[in-house]
Amino acid sequence: MARHNSRVTLRFLLSSFPDRSRNPPLLPSATATFSSCFTTGFDEKRRLLQCNIVREDQQVFSFFKPLRNFIEIKQWGVGIQRKRYGSLAGLVQRNPRFSKLNDDDVRYFEGILGNKNVVQDEDKLVTSNTDWMHKYKGSSKLLLQPRTTDQVAQILKYCNSRCLAVVPQGGNTGLVGGSVPVFDEVIISLSSMNKIISFDKVSGILVCEAGCILENIMSFLDNEGFIMPLDLGAKGSCQIGGNVSTNAGGLRLVRYGSLHGNVLGVEAVLANGTVLDMLKTLRKDNTGYDLKHLFIGSEGSLGIVTKVSILTPPKLSSVNVAFLACKDYNSCQKLLQEAKRKLGEILSAFEFLDVQSMNLVLNHLEGARNPIPTSLHNFYVLIETTGSDESSDKQKLEAFLLGSMENELISDGVLAQDINQASSFWLLREGIPEALMKAGAVYKYDLSVPLEHMYNLVEEMRSRLGNTANVIGYGHLGDGNLHLNVSTPHYDDKILSQIEPFVYEWTSKHRGSISAEHGIGLMKANEIYYSKSLETVQVMASIKNLMDPNHILNPYKVLPHSLTS
């Protein structure tokens, strides 16, 4: 039935649930209905992309080949083995201007940092050379662990004079190859710079070093009665310097906005060792160019962020989490529209996943269970509200849920009765990346697409790939961010050729972005023209040339290789 007696429905919503091991109360089910190649004319974009394919004879390197496809490369007389897979088969070569590391360099760094903070052990370097997905692997022979901004400045000044390429590294949780070497770049780890410098309880402004792990900051703020405006699935490993450098988005951007709005200041070290002190704690500062924004999202290609000043909101006492089922994607869109209108200022998260995502998590993630076990639905939505008045917030949420059910936007749903149930709901959403890794090979795409077109891409990709792959779609519906993932038993060039460049062309055609929150890194450096005009990219390259004329900072990343080689 599409209509329900309000008192009966509220009894479901408000019923106590003493046995926490059981499922939370179900919302009464409404009538459910189940629903179980274009060609684009991007001649100019294709021309620009083709210009980025380097076809030199020496030190040429193909990105990316399937798993276990190893390529032996002669790099200045040294054989280096590489493993690459999962993206465009473009080419990149080691910049011949870069020097090779020698014993004198190592001795200099030991003089600055001490022997124990200059790591040359191959076994220890494996982790820093390899990204989280084991998709990108460099061959750096040196990991430096500075403890102060001054040490970072000395390192960069020396490397710039020697033309030694460097890669700044935080928690190394990135997904686009931005935090690991491509060749033999020196790795500069910020992990030892992990102090919280100050916190103002009146303003809620936190100042900390770049190596602070996000979850540690969240724990510190929780004890102070505040929260971070940023929350990520990788919070246990990622570092705030990396978050800022990639302009990480996360689960609550719909409520608190991006880091461009929350970061009040940064301290950063330029390629020549100059320290830019922009570590302001002011909400308003309208004096000239706001240079801190150059370092938010530039992935360490313009300078290394060493300290951050960030505005944190107070922790509110009333948190509610609902896990809802929808019959189709159109219902998810309308539900979001209603949530913004009816929940307003208390809406703090609006996430969605399709039935393929749910199946993947239930089959591959330990501890995951379906909170709506009556049947599988086509789509699921997780809604979180955060406010200061428990009674008012709950009343507002219940009214929203009732109205949504009467309008047949919700097929079924559950409302968390305690923090354990809320965590179990979040596990279904946050556990998808881990489940994908356990399922086999995965091609990941992080896209911003106008809401009305977003899920069309998932459906078109399924039509292209047929039974050769499991195509899933999930993400931050509240801010128009789709995570398109193609899961296969193993990496296959034929499948990749069906995905790319189609996925980028489709996104460009619908005026979307090929990187919503993961960054550009190495994976999408040559694809940037799908989202940015030629003139815009040229200005970016001019800024890079001004701030890092020797191009030693995180080379081969962010900008097309034709502009930086």
C-alpha positions as CSV (number, residue, x, y, z in Angstrom):
1,M,0.0,0.0,0.0
2,A,1.2,3.5,-0.8
3,R,-0.5,5.1,2.1
4,H,-0.2,4.2,5.7
5,N,-1.8,5.1,9.0
6,S,0.5,7.7,10.6
7,R,0.2,6.3,14.1
8,V,1.1,2.8,12.9
9,T,4.2,4.1,11.0
10,L,5.3,6.2,13.9
11,R,5.1,3.2,16.2
12,F,7.6,1.5,14.0
13,L,9.9,4.6,14.0
14,L,9.7,5.2,17.7
15,S,9.6,1.6,19.0
16,S,12.4,0.8,21.5
17,F,14.9,-1.9,20.5
18,P,16.6,-3.4,23.6
19,D,18.2,-6.3,21.8
20,R,21.0,-4.6,19.9
21,S,22.2,-7.7,18.2
22,R,19.0,-7.8,16.1
23,N,18.1,-5.7,13.1
24,P,16.8,-2.2,13.9
25,P,13.1,-1.6,13.4
26,L,11.9,-1.6,9.8
27,L,10.0,1.2,8.3
28,P,6.7,-0.1,6.9
29,S,7.2,-1.1,3.3
30,A,5.5,0.9,0.6
31,T,4.6,-0.7,-2.7
32,A,7.9,-1.6,-4.4
33,T,8.6,-1.8,-8.1
34,F,11.8,-3.4,-9.3
35,S,13.8,-2.7,-12.4
36,S,16.3,-4.8,-12.6
37,C,27.3,3.3,-27.6
38,F,27.5,6.7,-28.2
39,T,30.1,8.3,-30.5
40,T,31.4,11.7,-29.6
41,G,33.2,14.3,-31.7
42,F,36.1,15.4,-29.5
43,D,38.5,16.1,-32.3
44,E,40.2,18.9,-30.5
45,K,40.5,17.0,-27.2
46,R,41.8,13.9,-29.1
47,R,44.4,16.1,-30.8
48,L,45.6,17.5,-27.5
49,L,45.7,14.0,-25.9
50,Q,47.7,12.6,-28.8
51,C,50.2,15.4,-28.3
52,N,50.9,14.0,-24.8
53,I,52.1,10.6,-26.0
54,V,55.9,10.7,-25.7
55,R,57.5,8.5,-28.4
56,E,61.2,8.8,-27.5
57,D,63.5,5.8,-27.9
58,Q,65.2,6.1,-24.5
59,Q,63.6,5.4,-21.1
60,V,60.1,5.0,-22.5
61,F,57.5,3.6,-20.2
62,S,54.0,2.5,-21.0
63,F,51.1,3.2,-18.5
64,F,49.4,0.9,-17.7
65,K,49.5,-2.8,-18.5
66,P,47.6,-5.6,-16.8
67,L,48.6,-7.2,-13.5
68,R,51.8,-9.3,-13.7
69,N,52.8,-7.7,-17.0
70,F,56.3,-6.6,-16.1
71,I,58.3,-4.2,-18.3
72,E,62.0,-4.1,-18.2
73,I,63.3,-0.6,-18.8
74,K,66.8,0.6,-19.2
75,Q,67.1,3.7,-17.1
76,W,70.4,5.3,-17.7
77,G,72.1,1.9,-17.9
78,V,70.2,0.5,-15.0
79,G,67.4,-2.1,-15.5
80,I,64.3,-1.2,-13.6
81,Q,61.2,-3.4,-13.4
82,R,57.8,-1.8,-13.4
83,K,54.3,-3.1,-12.8
84,R,51.4,-1.0,-14.2
85,Y,47.8,-1.7,-15.0
86,G,44.4,-0.2,-15.0
87,S,44.6,3.0,-17.1
88,L,45.4,4.6,-20.4
89,A,48.2,3.1,-22.4
90,G,50.0,6.4,-22.8
91,L,53.8,6.8,-22.5
92,V,56.1,8.7,-20.2
93,Q,59.8,8.9,-20.0
94,R,62.1,9.8,-17.2
95,N,63.0,13.5,-17.5
96,P,66.7,13.5,-18.6
97,R,67.3,16.8,-16.7
98,F,66.9,15.0,-13.4
99,S,70.1,13.9,-11.6
100,K,70.7,10.5,-10.2
101,L,71.2,10.0,-6.5
102,N,74.7,9.4,-5.3
103,D,76.6,8.8,-2.1
104,D,77.3,12.5,-1.5
105,D,73.6,13.2,-1.6
106,V,72.9,10.6,1.0
107,R,75.6,11.9,3.3
108,Y,74.2,15.4,3.0
109,F,70.7,14.2,4.0
110,E,72.2,12.2,6.9
111,G,73.8,15.4,8.1
112,I,70.5,17.1,8.2
113,L,68.2,14.3,9.4
114,G,70.5,11.8,11.1
115,N,71.1,8.3,9.9
116,K,67.8,6.7,11.2
117,N,65.7,9.2,9.2
118,V,67.4,8.5,5.9
119,V,66.0,5.1,4.8
120,Q,67.8,3.1,2.1
121,D,66.7,-0.4,3.1
122,E,65.0,-2.0,0.1
123,D,62.4,-3.9,2.2
124,K,61.3,-0.8,4.0
125,L,61.2,1.1,0.7
126,V,58.7,-1.3,-0.9
127,T,55.8,0.1,1.0
128,S,56.6,3.7,0.2
129,N,57.2,2.8,-3.5
130,T,53.8,1.1,-3.9
131,D,50.4,2.7,-3.7
132,W,47.5,1.3,-1.6
133,M,45.9,-0.6,-4.5
134,H,49.3,-2.0,-5.7
135,K,48.6,-0.4,-9.0
136,Y,51.6,2.0,-9.2
137,K,55.1,1.0,-8.2
138,G,58.2,3.2,-8.3
139,S,61.9,2.5,-7.7
140,S,63.0,5.1,-5.3
141,K,66.2,4.3,-3.5
142,L,65.8,6.8,-0.7
143,L,63.1,7.8,1.8
144,L,63.6,10.9,3.9
145,Q,61.8,11.5,7.2
146,P,62.1,15.2,8.2
147,R,60.7,16.3,11.6
148,T,60.6,20.1,11.0
149,T,59.7,22.6,8.4
150,D,63.3,23.8,8.4
151,Q,64.5,20.3,7.5
152,V,62.0,20.1,4.6
153,A,63.3,23.5,3.4
154,Q,66.9,22.3,3.5
155,I,66.1,19.1,1.7
156,L,64.2,20.9,-1.1
157,K,66.9,23.6,-1.5
158,Y,69.5,21.0,-2.0
159,C,67.4,18.8,-4.3
160,N,66.6,21.9,-6.4
161,S,70.3,22.8,-6.7
162,R,71.1,19.2,-7.7
163,C,67.9,18.8,-9.9
164,L,66.9,15.7,-7.9
165,A,63.2,14.9,-8.3
166,V,61.1,14.4,-5.2
167,V,57.8,13.0,-4.2
168,P,56.0,14.3,-1.1
169,Q,54.2,11.5,0.7
170,G,51.6,11.4,3.5
171,G,49.6,8.3,4.3
172,N,49.9,7.0,0.8
173,T,46.2,6.2,0.5
174,G,45.7,7.9,-2.9
175,L,44.0,6.1,-5.8
176,V,45.6,7.9,-8.9
177,G,49.3,7.3,-8.4
178,G,50.0,10.8,-7.0
179,S,51.8,9.8,-3.8
180,V,54.4,7.3,-5.1
181,P,57.4,7.7,-7.4
182,V,57.2,7.0,-11.1
183,F,60.9,6.4,-11.5
184,D,63.6,7.0,-8.9
185,E,62.4,10.2,-7.2
186,V,63.4,10.8,-3.6
187,I,60.5,10.2,-1.3
188,I,59.9,12.9,1.4
189,S,57.6,11.5,4.1
190,L,55.8,13.9,6.3
191,S,54.8,11.2,8.8
192,S,57.2,12.4,11.6
193,M,55.7,15.9,11.5
194,N,52.6,14.9,13.4
195,K,52.1,17.4,16.2
196,I,49.0,19.3,17.0
197,I,50.3,22.9,17.5
198,S,47.3,24.7,18.9
199,F,43.5,24.6,19.3
200,D,41.2,27.5,20.1
201,K,38.0,26.3,21.8
202,V,36.3,29.6,21.2
203,S,36.8,29.8,17.5
204,G,37.2,26.1,16.8
205,I,40.4,26.7,14.9
206,L,43.0,23.9,14.9
207,V,46.6,24.3,13.8
208,C,48.6,21.1,13.2
209,E,51.5,19.6,11.3
210,A,50.9,18.0,7.9
211,G,51.7,14.5,9.1
212,C,48.9,14.2,11.6
213,I,46.7,11.2,10.8
214,L,43.1,12.3,10.2
215,E,41.6,9.9,12.7
216,N,44.0,11.1,15.4
217,I,42.9,14.7,14.8
218,M,39.2,13.5,14.9
219,S,39.9,11.8,18.3
220,F,41.6,14.9,19.7
221,L,38.7,17.2,18.6
222,D,36.1,14.7,19.9
223,N,37.7,15.1,23.4
224,E,37.5,18.9,23.0
225,G,33.8,18.8,21.9
226,F,34.5,19.5,18.2
227,I,34.6,17.5,14.9
228,M,36.6,17.6,11.7
229,P,34.7,18.9,8.7
230,L,36.3,16.1,6.7
231,D,35.6,12.4,7.1
232,L,37.0,9.7,4.8
233,G,37.0,5.9,4.7
234,A,40.8,6.1,4.8
235,K,40.8,8.2,8.0
236,G,42.9,5.7,9.9
237,S,45.9,6.1,7.6
238,C,45.5,9.3,5.6
239,Q,47.3,12.5,6.8
240,I,45.9,16.0,6.9
241,G,48.7,17.3,4.6
242,G,47.8,14.8,1.9
243,N,44.1,15.6,2.4
244,V,44.7,19.3,1.8
245,S,47.1,18.7,-1.1
246,T,44.5,16.6,-2.9
247,N,41.5,18.7,-1.7
248,A,39.9,15.5,-0.4
249,G,36.1,15.5,-0.3
250,G,34.7,12.7,1.8
251,L,31.4,11.8,3.3
252,R,30.2,15.1,4.8
253,L,31.0,17.7,2.1
254,V,27.2,18.2,1.6
255,R,27.1,19.7,5.1
256,Y,30.5,21.3,5.7
257,G,31.8,22.1,2.2
258,S,35.2,21.5,0.7
259,L,38.6,22.2,2.2
260,H,38.9,25.3,0.1
261,G,36.3,26.7,2.5
262,N,37.5,25.1,5.8
263,V,41.3,25.6,5.5
264,L,42.2,29.0,6.8
265,G,45.9,28.9,6.2
266,V,48.9,26.7,5.3
267,E,52.6,26.7,5.7
268,A,54.3,25.4,2.5
269,V,57.8,25.0,1.3
270,L,58.6,25.8,-2.3
271,A,60.9,23.9,-4.6
272,N,63.8,26.2,-3.9
273,G,63.4,25.8,-0.1
274,T,61.6,29.1,0.5
275,V,59.1,28.8,3.3
276,L,55.7,30.5,2.7
277,D,54.1,31.3,6.1
278,M,50.4,31.6,5.3
279,L,49.3,29.9,8.5
280,K,46.7,32.5,9.4
281,T,43.8,31.7,11.9
282,L,41.5,34.4,10.6
283,R,38.1,33.9,9.1
284,K,38.6,37.1,7.1
285,D,41.7,38.2,5.3
286,N,41.2,40.2,2.2
287,T,44.8,41.3,1.6
288,G,45.8,40.5,-2.0
289,Y,46.0,37.1,-3.6
290,D,44.9,34.2,-1.4
291,L,47.8,32.0,-2.3
292,K,46.9,29.1,0.1
293,H,44.4,27.9,-2.5
294,L,47.3,27.1,-4.9
295,F,48.4,24.4,-2.5
296,I,44.9,23.0,-1.8
297,G,44.4,20.3,-4.5
298,S,47.7,20.8,-6.4
299,E,49.0,17.4,-5.1
300,G,52.4,18.6,-4.0
301,S,53.3,19.8,-7.4
302,L,53.7,23.4,-6.4
303,G,55.1,23.0,-2.9
304,I,55.0,20.8,0.1
305,V,52.4,21.6,2.8
306,T,54.0,21.4,6.2
307,K,51.3,22.9,8.5
308,V,47.6,23.5,8.3
309,S,45.1,25.8,10.0
310,I,41.6,24.5,9.7
311,L,38.2,25.6,11.0
312,T,36.4,22.8,12.9
313,P,32.7,22.8,13.8
314,P,31.4,22.0,17.3
315,K,30.3,18.4,18.0
316,L,26.5,18.3,18.1
317,S,24.6,16.0,20.4
318,S,21.9,14.7,18.1
319,V,22.9,12.3,15.3
320,N,20.5,10.0,13.4
321,V,21.3,7.6,10.6
322,A,18.7,6.0,8.3
323,F,19.3,3.3,5.7
324,L,16.6,3.4,3.0
325,A,15.7,1.4,-0.1
326,C,14.5,3.0,-3.3
327,K,13.0,1.3,-6.3
328,D,14.9,3.4,-9.0
329,Y,17.5,6.1,-9.4
330,N,14.9,8.7,-10.1
331,S,13.5,8.1,-6.6
332,C,17.0,8.6,-5.1
333,Q,17.1,12.0,-6.9
334,K,13.7,13.1,-5.6
335,L,14.6,11.9,-2.1
336,L,17.7,14.1,-2.1
337,Q,15.6,17.1,-3.3
338,E,13.1,16.4,-0.4
339,A,15.9,15.9,2.1
340,K,17.4,19.3,1.3
341,R,14.0,20.9,1.7
342,K,12.7,19.1,4.7
343,L,15.9,18.4,6.7
344,G,17.7,21.5,5.7
345,E,20.4,22.5,8.1
346,I,20.6,19.1,9.9
347,L,21.4,17.1,6.8
348,S,25.0,16.0,7.2
349,A,25.3,13.0,4.7
350,F,23.4,11.7,1.7
351,E,25.1,8.6,0.2
352,F,23.8,6.1,-2.3
353,L,24.7,2.6,-3.6
354,D,23.2,0.3,-6.1
355,V,22.2,-3.3,-5.6
356,Q,25.4,-4.5,-7.2
357,S,27.4,-2.6,-4.6
358,M,25.3,-4.1,-1.8
359,N,25.8,-7.6,-3.1
360,L,29.6,-7.0,-3.4
361,V,29.8,-5.9,0.2
362,L,27.7,-8.7,1.6
363,N,29.7,-11.3,-0.3
364,H,33.2,-10.0,0.4
365,L,33.2,-8.0,3.6
366,E,33.3,-9.7,6.9
367,G,30.7,-8.5,9.4
368,A,28.5,-6.8,6.7
369,R,24.8,-7.7,6.8
370,N,21.8,-6.3,5.1
371,P,19.7,-4.2,7.5
372,I,16.6,-4.7,5.2
373,P,16.8,-8.4,4.9
374,T,13.3,-8.9,3.5
375,S,14.6,-8.6,-0.1
376,L,17.2,-6.8,-2.2
377,H,16.2,-3.5,-3.7
378,N,17.6,-1.7,-6.7
379,F,19.1,1.3,-4.8
380,Y,20.0,2.2,-1.2
381,V,20.4,5.6,0.4
382,L,22.2,6.4,3.7
383,I,21.0,9.6,5.3
384,E,22.7,11.2,8.3
385,T,21.4,14.1,10.3
386,T,23.3,16.1,12.9
387,G,21.8,18.8,15.1
388,S,21.6,20.2,18.6
389,D,18.0,19.4,19.5
390,E,17.4,15.7,19.7
391,S,13.6,16.0,20.0
392,S,13.3,18.5,17.2
393,D,15.7,16.7,14.9
394,K,14.0,13.3,15.4
395,Q,10.6,14.8,14.7
396,K,11.9,16.5,11.5
397,L,13.5,13.2,10.3
398,E,10.4,11.2,11.1
399,A,8.2,13.6,9.2
400,F,10.5,13.5,6.2
401,L,10.5,9.7,6.2
402,L,6.7,9.5,6.5
403,G,6.2,11.9,3.7
404,S,8.8,10.2,1.5
405,M,7.0,6.8,2.0
406,E,3.6,8.3,1.3
407,N,5.0,9.7,-1.9
408,E,6.6,6.3,-2.8
409,L,10.1,7.6,-2.8
410,I,11.1,5.0,-0.2
411,S,10.3,1.3,-0.6
412,D,11.6,0.2,2.8
413,G,14.0,1.4,5.4
414,V,15.6,1.2,8.9
415,L,16.5,3.8,11.5
416,A,19.5,3.2,13.7
417,Q,18.7,2.9,17.4
418,D,22.2,3.2,18.7
419,I,25.8,3.9,17.6
420,N,26.5,0.3,16.8
421,Q,23.6,0.1,14.4
422,A,24.7,3.4,12.8
423,S,28.2,2.1,12.4
424,S,26.9,-1.1,10.7
425,F,25.0,1.1,8.2
426,W,28.1,3.1,7.5
427,L,30.1,-0.1,7.0
428,L,27.9,-1.0,4.0
429,R,28.9,2.3,2.3
430,E,32.5,2.8,3.5
431,G,33.3,-0.9,3.0
432,I,32.8,-0.9,-0.8
433,P,36.4,-0.1,-1.7
434,E,37.7,-2.9,0.5
435,A,35.1,-5.4,-0.9
436,L,36.2,-4.4,-4.5
437,M,39.8,-5.2,-3.7
438,K,38.8,-8.6,-2.3
439,A,36.7,-9.3,-5.4
440,G,39.6,-9.2,-7.8
441,A,40.8,-6.6,-10.3
442,V,39.1,-3.2,-10.3
443,Y,39.1,-0.1,-12.6
444,K,38.1,2.9,-10.5
445,Y,36.7,6.2,-11.7
446,D,35.9,9.2,-9.6
447,L,33.6,11.6,-11.4
448,S,31.4,14.6,-10.9
449,V,28.3,14.5,-13.1
450,P,25.1,16.4,-13.2
451,L,22.7,14.5,-11.0
452,E,20.1,13.7,-13.7
453,H,22.6,12.0,-15.9
454,M,24.8,10.4,-13.2
455,Y,23.5,6.8,-13.2
456,N,23.1,6.7,-17.0
457,L,26.9,6.3,-17.2
458,V,26.7,3.2,-15.0
459,E,24.0,1.7,-17.2
460,E,25.8,2.5,-20.5
461,M,29.0,1.0,-19.1
462,R,27.1,-2.2,-18.3
463,S,25.8,-2.3,-21.8
464,R,29.3,-1.9,-23.2
465,L,30.9,-4.6,-21.1
466,G,28.1,-7.1,-20.9
467,N,28.9,-10.2,-18.8
468,T,32.7,-9.6,-18.9
469,A,32.6,-7.3,-15.8
470,N,30.6,-6.3,-12.8
471,V,29.9,-2.6,-13.0
472,I,28.9,-0.9,-9.8
473,G,27.9,2.7,-9.0
474,Y,27.9,4.4,-5.6
475,G,29.0,7.7,-4.1
476,H,28.2,11.0,-2.6
477,L,24.8,11.8,-4.2
478,G,24.5,14.9,-2.0
479,D,27.3,16.6,-3.9
480,G,27.0,14.9,-7.3
481,N,30.0,12.6,-7.0
482,L,29.8,9.1,-8.7
483,H,32.3,6.4,-7.9
484,L,32.1,4.2,-11.0
485,N,33.9,0.9,-10.5
486,V,34.4,-2.0,-12.9
487,S,35.2,-5.3,-11.1
488,T,36.7,-8.2,-13.1
489,P,38.5,-11.4,-12.1
490,H,41.8,-10.1,-13.6
491,Y,43.1,-7.1,-15.5
492,D,42.5,-7.2,-19.3
493,D,43.5,-4.8,-22.0
494,K,40.4,-5.6,-24.0
495,I,38.2,-4.5,-21.1
496,L,40.3,-1.4,-20.5
497,S,39.9,-0.4,-24.1
498,Q,36.1,-0.6,-23.7
499,I,36.2,1.6,-20.6
500,E,38.7,4.3,-21.7
501,P,38.5,6.7,-23.3
502,F,34.7,6.2,-23.3
503,V,34.3,7.1,-19.6
504,Y,36.2,10.4,-20.1
505,E,34.4,11.3,-23.3
506,W,31.0,10.6,-21.7
507,T,31.9,12.7,-18.7
508,S,33.1,15.6,-20.9
509,K,30.1,15.4,-23.1
510,H,27.9,15.9,-20.0
511,R,30.1,18.7,-18.8
512,G,31.3,16.8,-15.8
513,S,34.7,16.4,-14.1
514,I,37.0,13.4,-14.6
515,S,38.2,13.9,-11.0
516,A,35.7,14.8,-8.3
517,E,37.8,14.2,-5.2
518,H,40.6,11.7,-5.9
519,G,42.9,14.1,-7.8
520,I,44.7,13.8,-11.1
521,G,47.9,12.2,-10.1
522,L,49.7,10.1,-12.7
523,M,46.5,8.3,-13.9
524,K,44.7,11.3,-15.3
525,A,47.5,13.8,-16.1
526,N,47.1,13.3,-19.8
527,E,43.3,13.3,-19.5
528,I,43.0,16.7,-18.0
529,Y,41.7,18.3,-21.3
530,Y,38.5,16.3,-20.9
531,S,37.7,18.6,-18.0
532,K,39.8,21.7,-18.5
533,S,40.2,24.0,-21.6
534,L,43.6,24.3,-23.4
535,E,43.9,27.9,-22.1
536,T,43.2,26.9,-18.5
537,V,45.8,24.1,-18.6
538,Q,48.4,26.5,-20.1
539,V,47.8,28.9,-17.2
540,M,48.3,26.0,-14.8
541,A,51.6,25.1,-16.6
542,S,52.7,28.7,-16.3
543,I,52.1,28.7,-12.5
544,K,54.1,25.4,-12.3
545,N,57.0,26.9,-14.3
546,L,57.0,30.0,-12.0
547,M,57.0,28.1,-8.7
548,D,59.0,25.0,-9.7
549,P,61.1,25.9,-12.7
550,N,63.1,22.7,-12.5
551,H,59.9,20.6,-12.2
552,I,61.4,18.6,-9.3
553,L,58.1,18.5,-7.3
554,N,56.1,15.4,-7.9
555,P,57.0,15.1,-11.6
556,Y,54.8,13.4,-14.2
557,K,51.7,14.2,-12.1
558,V,48.7,16.6,-12.5
559,L,49.7,18.3,-15.8
560,P,50.0,16.7,-19.2
561,H,53.5,15.2,-19.9
562,S,53.9,17.2,-23.0
563,L,53.9,20.4,-20.9
564,T,56.2,19.2,-18.2
565,S,58.7,17.0,-19.9
